């Protein structure tokens, strides 16, 4: 699984003019399932994201996790993270999971997140979404758990 994690002071997802997910301070996670991914990759990625120490402590050092600060988690599906442009200028997305499996893994990731974190919001799978965010820092971290991990 591939993700881009952004520390935000606020973020929201809009679909068809309506807000479908919104958080204050926390993490915006753009999430992509790859071919060959299974629940194990989702579990490892979620554990890493929740424990990622990218929030400041009293000394201004990045020592706190999302769980430490009790921030929001906004999870947005984004198959384009699997883009391959090695063959030219038009991206290929053949590395992304097929839509049904991508949806299953996205739903699984969200369900697992809701079991262990109190504030989880989402985008809408396969929708044309507008993602609004205020990146705090900015802090943006790419994470990948390969299908064979």
C-alpha positions, 0 to 999 in steps of 0.5 A, a space after each residue: 500500500 502507498 500513502 502520502 501523509 500530510 500533517 494538517 491544521 484542517 482538511 475537508 473533502 467535498 463531493 458534488 458541493 457537499 462536505 463528506 469528511 472534515 477534520 481539524 488538526 491531524 493527518 490527511 492520508 491519501 491512500 492507494 492499494 497496489 496489486 498484490 496487497 492484502 489486509 496485512 499491508 493495510 494493518 502495517 501501514 495503519 500502525 505506522 501512520 498512527 504512531 508516526 511522531 510528526 507532531 511537536 512536543 513542548 520543546 518544538 521537536 517532532 516527538 508526538 504521534 496522532 494518537 498522542 495529540 488526539 487529532 483527526 484522521 481523514 482518509 482519502 482513496 487515491 489510486 493515482 499514487 500508483 502512477 508509473 511514468 517510466 514509459 513516457 509522459 502519460 501515467 500508467 496505473 496498472 500497479 494499482 489494485 483493481 477497483 473492487 479489491 481497491 475498494 475492499 482494502 480501502 474499506 478495511 483500512 477505514 474500518 480498522 482505523 475506526 476500531 483504534 482511533 476516535 476521530 476518523 473521517 473519509 472521502 468517497 471511494 472512486 468519486 471526483 473529490 475536491 480535497 482542501 487542506 492547510 498543510 501544517 509545517 508543511 509536513 508531508 511524508 510518503 509511506 509504502 508497505 510493499 505487497 510482499 511485506 
